[in-house]
Amino acid sequence: MRLVPLTSDYELTVFDCGDDQLNNFLYEDAKPSLELRIANTFILEDNGQIVAYFCLLNDKVSKEEIIGSRWKKIKNNFPRDKQFCSYPTVKIGRFAVSKDYRGQNIGTWLVAKLKSLLREEGSRSAFRYITVDAYLSAVPFYEKNGFVHLTKKDEDEHTRLMFYDIKEVG
Ligand SMILES: CC(C)(COP(=O)(O)OP(=O)(O)OC[C@H]1O[C@@H](n2cnc3c(N)ncnc32)[C@H](O)[C@@H]1OP(=O)(O)O)[C@@H](O)C(=O)NCCC(=O)NCCS
């Protein structure tokens, strides 16, 4: 298997993760988002078959969107003179594994790969956290991969904002 960045001339083959929105993003929005420079997509392929994909974009986590104790914990990661109202993040915009490859630890492997790739990019644009708006059904998956909830404000919504501290990558 190999992980490749989506390019404008990449020939997309069949992909079905069981979620129409995520399937459609790959076919309809991934290349325009690349062209518009608002999200970069990466594809995990196996002998020409698309096994999984994710996309990344820049974001921030700010005091306003978080209630109480979690922000205190974030703030405590920084010395007093670096305690700002927001910190830079990389957001996982989309993340999906093909139905044919589900439950084989591919998602877990890909999250670990994504973390180490981002960590290696330390010399480029700085960020401290990885965030994701997790589907409720995928929350246990992200928890198993070290992500924690950022706020309780979104408990009744259909996605939950979760984050991971990139300094945790060994
Ligand atoms: C969520 C998803 C990416 C997980 O990928 P995967 O390759 O099947 O996951 P893994 O095999 O690495 O699973 C790792 C662990 O998470 C658990 N897990 C995975 N998906 C889960 C789900 N939907 N609900 C509960 N637990 C889940 C697995 O049981 C496994 O736990 P275990 O190690 O104790 O057995 C995949 O199911 C998927 O693409 N789903 C549809 C799209 C989606 O929800 N994407 C996330 C958008 S935010």
The ligand as an SDF file (V2000), in Angstrom:
LIG
                    3D

 48 50  0  0  0  0  0  0  0  0999 V2000
  -14.2260    5.3110   11.1870 C   0  0  0  0  0  0  0  0  0  0  0  0
  -13.3180    4.5600   10.1910 C   0  0  0  0  0  0  0  0  0  0  0  0
  -12.4040    5.5710    9.5120 C   0  0  0  0  0  0  0  0  0  0  0  0
  -12.4980    3.5250   10.9680 C   0  0  0  0  0  0  0  0  0  0  0  0
  -11.6240    2.8620   10.0630 O   0  0  0  0  0  0  0  0  0  0  0  0
  -11.2330    1.3180   10.2520 P   0  0  0  0  0  0  0  0  0  0  0  0
  -10.0690    1.0400    9.3820 O   0  0  0  0  0  0  0  0  0  0  0  0
  -12.4250    0.4750   10.0750 O   0  0  0  0  0  0  0  0  0  0  0  0
  -10.8150    1.3190   11.7970 O   0  0  0  0  0  0  0  0  0  0  0  0
   -9.8090    0.3220   12.5660 P   0  0  0  0  0  0  0  0  0  0  0  0
   -9.9170   -1.0440   11.9860 O   0  0  0  0  0  0  0  0  0  0  0  0
   -8.4540    0.9270   12.5930 O   0  0  0  0  0  0  0  0  0  0  0  0
  -10.4760    0.3640   14.0110 O   0  0  0  0  0  0  0  0  0  0  0  0
   -9.7700    0.7300   15.1400 C   0  0  0  0  0  0  0  0  0  0  0  0
  -10.6510    0.6090   16.3420 C   0  0  0  0  0  0  0  0  0  0  0  0
  -11.7390    1.5530   16.2710 O   0  0  0  0  0  0  0  0  0  0  0  0
  -12.9870    0.8700   16.3770 C   0  0  0  0  0  0  0  0  0  0  0  0
  -13.9200    1.4620   15.4390 N   0  0  0  0  0  0  0  0  0  0  0  0
  -13.7060    1.7040   14.1550 C   0  0  0  0  0  0  0  0  0  0  0  0
  -14.7990    2.2650   13.5980 N   0  0  0  0  0  0  0  0  0  0  0  0
  -15.7190    2.3320   14.5890 C   0  0  0  0  0  0  0  0  0  0  0  0
  -17.0510    2.7880   14.6630 C   0  0  0  0  0  0  0  0  0  0  0  0
  -17.6650    3.2940   13.5940 N   0  0  0  0  0  0  0  0  0  0  0  0
  -17.6980    2.7030   15.8610 N   0  0  0  0  0  0  0  0  0  0  0  0
  -17.0760    2.1840   16.9430 C   0  0  0  0  0  0  0  0  0  0  0  0
  -15.8160    1.7200   16.9420 N   0  0  0  0  0  0  0  0  0  0  0  0
  -15.1570    1.8150   15.7740 C   0  0  0  0  0  0  0  0  0  0  0  0
  -12.7030   -0.5570   15.9770 C   0  0  0  0  0  0  0  0  0  0  0  0
  -13.6330   -1.4370   16.6000 O   0  0  0  0  0  0  0  0  0  0  0  0
  -11.3010   -0.7800   16.4670 C   0  0  0  0  0  0  0  0  0  0  0  0
  -11.3050   -1.0880   17.8210 O   0  0  0  0  0  0  0  0  0  0  0  0
  -10.4360   -2.3300   18.3910 P   0  0  0  0  0  0  0  0  0  0  0  0
   -9.0020   -1.9540   18.0780 O   0  0  0  0  0  0  0  0  0  0  0  0
  -10.7540   -2.3220   19.8410 O   0  0  0  0  0  0  0  0  0  0  0  0
  -10.9220   -3.5020   17.6350 O   0  0  0  0  0  0  0  0  0  0  0  0
  -14.1760    3.7890    9.1420 C   0  0  0  0  0  0  0  0  0  0  0  0
  -15.0740    2.9770    9.8210 O   0  0  0  0  0  0  0  0  0  0  0  0
  -14.9310    4.6780    8.1730 C   0  0  0  0  0  0  0  0  0  0  0  0
  -14.3930    5.1170    7.1650 O   0  0  0  0  0  0  0  0  0  0  0  0
  -16.2190    4.9110    8.4620 N   0  0  0  0  0  0  0  0  0  0  0  0
  -17.1060    5.6620    7.5870 C   0  0  0  0  0  0  0  0  0  0  0  0
  -16.6790    7.0890    7.4550 C   0  0  0  0  0  0  0  0  0  0  0  0
  -16.4460    7.7900    8.7740 C   0  0  0  0  0  0  0  0  0  0  0  0
  -17.2170    7.6590    9.7280 O   0  0  0  0  0  0  0  0  0  0  0  0
  -15.3650    8.5690    8.7950 N   0  0  0  0  0  0  0  0  0  0  0  0
  -15.0160    9.3970    9.9260 C   0  0  0  0  0  0  0  0  0  0  0  0
  -15.5210   10.7670    9.6180 C   0  0  0  0  0  0  0  0  0  0  0  0
  -15.1860   11.8640   10.9470 S   0  0  0  0  0  0  0  0  0  0  0  0
  1  2  1  0
  2  3  1  0
  2  4  1  0
  2 36  1  0
  4  5  1  0
  5  6  1  0
  6  7  2  0
  6  8  1  0
  6  9  1  0
  9 10  1  0
 10 11  2  0
 10 12  1  0
 10 13  1  0
 13 14  1  0
 14 15  1  0
 15 16  1  0
 15 30  1  0
 16 17  1  0
 17 18  1  0
 17 28  1  0
 18 19  1  0
 18 27  1  0
 19 20  2  0
 20 21  1  0
 21 22  1  0
 21 27  2  0
 22 23  1  0
 22 24  2  0
 24 25  1  0
 25 26  2  0
 26 27  1  0
 28 29  1  0
 28 30  1  0
 30 31  1  0
 31 32  1  0
 32 33  2  0
 32 34  1  0
 32 35  1  0
 36 37  1  0
 36 38  1  0
 38 39  2  0
 38 40  1  0
 40 41  1  0
 41 42  1  0
 42 43  1  0
 43 44  2  0
 43 45  1  0
 45 46  1  0
 46 47  1  0
 47 48  1  0
M  END
$$$$
